[in-house]
């Protein structure tokens, strides 16, 4: 390979991408969208206020009144606690508590009131202490969660009071017990919640997943565009097919690395405690501080992106050179779907036990290695020998995929009109000429 010609092709591809408006728009817009996804739902939920007008039909003769009083006391305490909260405000306005054992009679009457929009719902309490909720909308998760919590509190309190326990004793029994978690590292034990580590793992894996596939697809469309516009014939007059393929792959990778650098820098900024305080003041809601992103994790992220990108970009270059348009590519492109889905299928088991058999084995399968190794490092750094082995396996997989892509690229890039079969593509790969 002529290095000068390759560098010229890399520079051409790099400048073409880096000067495009779409690159800078995406670089700026994507972080804004991610921040909006993280903050806006919490903001809207915190501003949510709902009044649930309801009636209670009580067969037990005593739980209905207790529940109504409890729901009223909850709302009063929320109003008196004049603090900013991330929780929505749900007011249960109990219009009437009906003591009755005639379910069918009350159901027909109250169901009609619901349909006439006089009440939002009604609750039936059986003699055994079971609760039946009826409403036009039973998918209001926030409302039902809060009501269910109130029902459980009242029922448990009543059962324990009947056993002779005092109110203080019951409060002590139900006081929450929190499990404090510490991550043990060579530098010492550090307080860390399991939720923050899962957030890091999801962000890292999702980021790699999107970036590798996104820029792999850019390679595919770039090859197809050049092939359809016959630009390749001009380029091939002064460069080889391998130089042309690697110029495109490395040129696009350079653009991707700049974007990754900008996004990681922005993520590190967001992870600082000062940013969380500023965001909380602006949004007027509690904004959780993002878990810190260790430097070694960011470093692995860059290396795994480069190696994972080379694997999938070479595969997409192979497809782009062999076929004539995106419709023809789709069928062959489906071959990559199992490898894309697989990491997400074993995502939870790996987070729960990053040293399990399936975690270790999947780390050494080249198409899965970038995502699985990144996920394991984010949760718990695997032994050094496993990291070295995973990188070696991935590098060998990259070399093999680049070799296969170059063999197909050499023949397919100048092939027009005829759609090759899988058998023909395989013969191009194994051919010695």
N, C-alpha and C positions, 0 to 999 in steps of 0.2 A: 504493500500500500504506500503510495506517494503521500508523505506527511503534508507537504505544501498544498497539494490539491485538496486533501482531506480538510485541512484547516480553512481553506477558502470556502469550501462547501458548508463547514460548520458555522463560519462567520456569516455566510449568506442566510442560512436558516435562522440563526440567532437574531440577527438584525431585523429580518422579516417579521419575526414573532414579537420581539421586544418593542418595536416601534408601532405595533398595532394598538389602536385605541381599546380594543376588546380586552387585551392583556391587563392594562392598567385599570380599566373599569372593574374587571373581575377581581383584581388584587385588592381594590378598595371596597368593593361592594360585599364580597363574601364575608369578611370579618364583621361588617355592619349587620348583615343578615343573621350571623351566628349570635351576635350580642342580642339582637332583637328577639331571637328564638329563646334565648336564655332568660331575658329580663321581662319582656312584655307579658307572657302568660302569668307570671307572678304579680306583675303590676295590676293587670285586669282582675285577677282573682282577689287581690287585696282590696280592690275598689268595689267588689261585688256585694250588693245588699239585696236580700230576698226576704219577702214575708210569706210564710206558708200558713194560709188560713185552713184550719183543720178542726175536725170534731173527733171525739173519742167515744167509742161504745165499749163499756166496761162490764164484762160478765163477772169479774172477780169481786166487784163492789168496793175496792179500795185502791188498786194500782192506778186506775185512770186519773184520780184526783192527784195522787202523788206525782205521776208523770207530768201532768199539766203544771203543777207548782214548780217542779224541777226545771222544766223548759222555760218557764217565766223567770226563774232565778238565774239561769244561765245567761239569758239575754240582758238582764239587769246588771249582772256582774261585768259583762262585756262592755256595756255602755259606761259604767262607772269607772272601769279601768281605762282611763283616757291616755292610751298609748298607741303608737303605730304598730300595727300587726300585719303579718303576711297572710293571716287567715281571713276567709270571707265572713261576712256577717249574715247569719241566717236567723231570722226571728220566727219562731213557731208560735202563732197566735191561735191558742185553743179556744174556739168560740163556745163550745159546750161539751160537757162530759155527761154522757147518757148511760145510766145504769140499766142494762137490759140483757136478757138472755135469748131474745128473739132475733137471731142473726139475719134470717131471710127478710124479715119485715124491715129491719133497720137498713139492710143492704140496698133494697130497692129504693128506699126513700133517699138515702145519702148518695147513692150512685147518681140519682137524678139531679141532686144538688151540684154534684161535680160537673155533670154535663151542662148544667145551666150556669156554670161559672160562679155559683154562690160560695163554694168552698173549693180549695185546691186538692184536699185529700181527706180521708178519714181512717182512723186506726181502730181495729177491733182487738180487744183483750179477752182471751178465753179464761175459763175458771182455772185451767192448769197453768196460766201465766204465759201463754203463747201469744204472739202479736202478729196481726195481719194488716198489711198496709195496702190501701187502694187509692189509685189516682189515675188521671188521664196520662200522666207522664211518670214512668217508673225508671227512667234512665238518668234522672238528676242525681248523679253520684255524690256530689258534695253534700246536698241536702240529706240524702238517705244515710250517708256515713255518719253525719252528725246526729240524726235521729236514732240510729241504731246504737250509737255510743250512749245516748241518754237513756234509752230503753234498758241497756245492759247495766248502767250505773244504778238505776232505780230498782231493778229486779234483784241485783246482787245485794244492794243495801238492805232491801226488805227481807231477803232470805236470812242474812246474817243477824239482823235485828231480832228475827223470830227465834234464832238460836241463843239469844240472850247477850249478844255482844253490844257494847256501847258504841256511840257514834265515833268517839276518838279511836277506839280499837279498830273499827272498820276502816277509818281513814288511814291508820298505820298499815293495815294489811294491804290496802290498794295503792299506797304511795309507790311511785315508780322506782325501780332499781336499775341504774344505768351501768352498762359494761364499758369500762374505759379500755381502749386498745392502744398498744404501743408497738411500733415497728422496730425490731431489733436490727441494727446495722453495725458494721465494724467501728463506726464512730460513737456508738452508744444507742440507747433506746430513745425513740422520739414518738411523742404522742401523735397518733394518726387514726382517723376514722376509716372504717372499711368503705364507707360511701365515697370518700374522697379518692381512694385508690381505684375504685371501680370507675369513677368519672374519668380519671387519668387514662385508664386502660381503654375505655370506650372511645375517648377522644383520639388517642394515639392510633388505635386500630382503624377507626373510621377515617381519620385523616389520611393514613397510608392507602387505605382501600380506594378512596375517592381520587387521590392524586395519581396513583399508579394507573388506574383505569382511564382517568380523564386524559392524561398525556399519552397513554397508549392509543387511545382513540384519535388523538390529534395526529399522531404518526400515521395511523391508518388513512385518515381523510387527506392528509398531506400527500401521501404516496398516490392515492387515487386521483387527486386533482392534477398532479404533475403527469400522471400517466394519460389521463383523458385529454389534457391540453397539449400533449406531445412535447412538453418541455424536456422530458427525459432524453429524447433523441439528440437535442442540442447539448445537454450536459454530458451525455455519454461520448460525445465526440472528443472530449478532452479529459475524461475521468472514467475509472472503472465502475462497475455496478456496486462492488463492495465499498468503494470510497463514497459513492453517492448514498448508499444505504446508511453507512455509519455517520456520514455528514448530517443526514436528517435526524437520526436517532440522538446523536450527541448534541447537536444544535438545539433541539427541542428540550433535551435534558438540562442544558445550561439555563434556559429560560425558566424551567420548572424549579431549579435550585434557587434562583433569585426569588421566585415567588414564595418558596418554602422558607427561605431566610427571612423575608419580610413578615410572613405569617407567624413564624416561631418567635420572632422579636416582639410582635404584637401580643402573642399569647403570654410570653414572659412578663410583659408589662401588665397585662390583665391579672396575672397571678399574684401581683404584689399586694400587700395589705392596704397600701395607700389608695390603690385603684378601687378596691372594694368600698372604702369609706366614701370616696368621691361619688361613686355610682349610687351608693345608698342615699347620699344627700340629694342627688339629682332626681332619683326615682321615688324618693320618699317612702321607700319600703326596705326591709332588711334584705341586703344582697349578700349571699354567702361568698366568702373569699375562695377563689379557685385554688385547688391544691397546687403546691409548688411543682414545677417540672424540672427534675434534676438535669444537670448538664450532660451527664453520661447518657441519659435517655434521649435527649435532643440529638446527641451525636449518633447514637444508634439509629435514630429516626432518619437522619440524612443518609447514612450508609445503606440502610435497608431500602430506602426509597430508590437510591441509585441502582442497586442490584436487582430489586424487584421490577423497576421500570425497564431495565435492559432486557429482562426476560420477556415481559409482556409486550414491550415496544417492538422487539424482534419478531415476536409471534404476529403482531398486527402488521408489521412491515411485510412479513411473508404473505399474509392474506391480501394486503393491498396490491402487492406486485402480481399476484396470481390471478386476481379477478378484475373485472372491468368497472363495476359500480358497487354501491353499498348494499343493494338488494342481493347481489350474488354472494357477498361476503357474509351475510347474516347467518346462513345455514352453517357454514364452517365456523363462524364466530361463536356458535352455541357450544363448541367444544370447550370453551374456557369457562362456561357458566358453573359446572360442578366445582371447579377450583375456587371460584369467586364466592360461592355459597358455603362451601365446606367450613371455612374458619368461623362463620357465624353460627353454624350448627353445633360446633363444639366450644363455643365461646364461654358459656356458663361453667361447664366442667373444668376448663382450663383456669378460669378465675378462681374457682373453689380449690383446685389442687393443681398448681402449675408444674408439679413434679410427677404427675401421674403418667402411666404408660402411654395413653393417647396423646398427652401433651408433648412428651419427648419424641415419640415416633413422628407425629405430624410436623415437628420442627425440622425434620430432615427430608421433607418432601419439597423439592425446589419451588413448585408453584404456590405452596402454602407457607414456605419459610418466612418471607418478609412479614406477613401479618401475624403469624403464630409467635415468632420470636419476639416481635415488638410487644405483643400482648403479654408474653411471659416476663419480659424485662420490666414492663410497667407494673406488674403485680409483685413479682419476686425474681430477682436476678438469678438466672440459672447458673449452674457450674460453668467455669471457664472452658472446660473441654467441650461442653455442649455448644457454647457460643462459637468456638473456633470451628467445630465440626459443621455447624449450621451454615456459617459463612463459606466454608470450603465447598459444601454441597451446592449452595446457591451459585457460587462462582462457576463451578463445573456445569451446572444447569444453564447458566448464562452463555458460557462458551459454546455448549452444544446447540442451544437455541439460535445463537448468532450464526453458527456454521450452517444450520439447516435453513435459516432465513436467507443467507447469502447465496446458497445453492438455488433456491427457488427464485430469488430476486433476479439472478443473472439471466434466467430463462423467461420468467413471467413478466418482467417489466416492459418487454417489447412485444408481448403477445396481446393482440387485440381481437375482439369479436368472439372468439371461441372461449367457452367456459370450460376450464380444465376439471377433470374428475379427481377424486382423492387418489386414485391409483396413479394418475399421471403426475400429480404433485410429488407423490412418494418416489416415483422413478427419477424425477429431477433431483431429489435429495440424494439418492443412493448412486446416481450416475457418477462415474469417474471422470467423464469428459466435461 
